[in-house]
Amino acid sequence: MEGPNSAQLEQADSIEELAAKLDIPAATLQETVTSYNGYCAVGDDPEFEQKALVPLTEPPFYGGRFVIATTRTFGGLKTHTDVQVLGWALTEDDEVTTAPILGLYAAGEVVEWNAYTDWTTSRALTMGRIAGRNAAAG
């Protein structure tokens, strides 16, 4: 990995190999994965209050180091619940109407209307995942 502001995803065939690529303690990463997989077995992660978990048991495994920063955004693109960007137009009666723009999805700060606290990171990651799935589905 390069520089503090770069993000690079690493791929490995084992947790130990992934830890080495990320330059983090292998025992700690393995303990974290084991704990998470235990939560998956019972379907509940009490640390992050998550349900419907997918265990990390089959390679390849992915990981990365990311620098998280918060900024302020007041305004942004309007999206549908599937994070498809909504365009607007005037009707014949000069009323504003919105409709999804085919194939255009957005996530992160560009869709936040009042984003200035740390909760936006998890929302951006979630919306990015939804946008990616929907865009890939065509």
N, C-alpha and C positions, 0 to 999 in steps of 0.2 A: 504494500500500500504506500501511496505517496501523500505527503502533506496532510495537515490536520483538517482541511476542508474537502478532501476527496473521499469518495465512498466507492469501495470495490467489493463486489460479492465474491466470496471464495467458495469453491466446491471441493468436497473431499469424500473419500470412500469410508471413512471412519471418524468418530468423534475426536479421537486422538490426533489424527491427521489434520482435521479442521482446526483444532486448538493450536497446533504448531503453525499452521498457515496464518492464523490470526494473532500469534504471539501472545496467547493467554494460557493460564495453567490448565493442563488437560484434566486433572483431577476435579477441578472446580466445574469445568464445562460438563464433564461426565456426570457429576453429582446433580447439576441443574437439569440435564436431560433425563436422568433417572427419576428425579422428583416429578418432572413434568409428565413423563410417561405413566407414573403412578397415578397422577390426577386423571389422566386419560382413561385409565382402567376403571375408575369409578365415575367418570363423566362429569367431574367437577373440579375446577381449579380455585381453591379458596384464596390463593394469593392475589389473583387478578380477577376473581369473580366471573369466570368464564364457563360456558357450557359447550357441549358438542365439540370436544377436543379431538384432534387428530394426532396420534402418537408418532414420535420420531424414532422409527425402528429400522427403516430400510434406506440404504444409501441410494443416491448421493445425498450428502448433508450440505447445507449452505449456511453461510454466516458472513458477517461483515462488521466493520467498525464504521460508525456514522457519527458525524458531528451534528448535534441538534441545536438549532437556534430558533428563537421566536422573533417574529416581527409583527407589525401591525398592519392590518388590511381593513379598510373601511370601504366596502363595496366589492364588487366582483361579478363573475358570471352567474346567472341564474341557472340552476340545474333541476332536472326531474329527480325522483327518488333513486333512479338507476344511474345517477350522475351524468346523464346525457344533457348537453347544453341546450337551453331553450332560447330560441330566437324570438324576436317580437316583430310585429307588423301592425299596421293600422287597418281596420276593417273599413267597409264602405261607409259606415256610420262614424268614422274617425274614432273608434274605440280601439284600445290597445289589446292585442291578443298574443298569446305565446304558443309555440309549437316546437317539439324537439327537432334539432338539426341533425339529420341523418349522419351517423358515423362520427359525431363530435362529442367527446367526453372530456370532463375536466375534474381535477382533484387538487387538493391542497389549498394554498393561499389564494389562488385565483377565484375560488368559489366562496371564500369566507367573507361574511359581511361585517364581522366585528371580531376579528381574530387577533388577540394580543396576549393570550395566556397559553401555558403549556399543553392544555387539552387539545390544541389544534394538531399536534404531532400525531396522536393516535387517530384522529379523524382523517388527516391527510393520508395516512397509510391505509386505512380502511377504504376510503373513497378511491384511492389509487388501485387497490385490488379489485374493487367493484368495476371501476372504469376499464381496467385491463381485461377482465373477464367479458364484459359486454362488448368491448371493441373487438376482441378476438372471435366472439361468436358471430360477428358480422351484423 
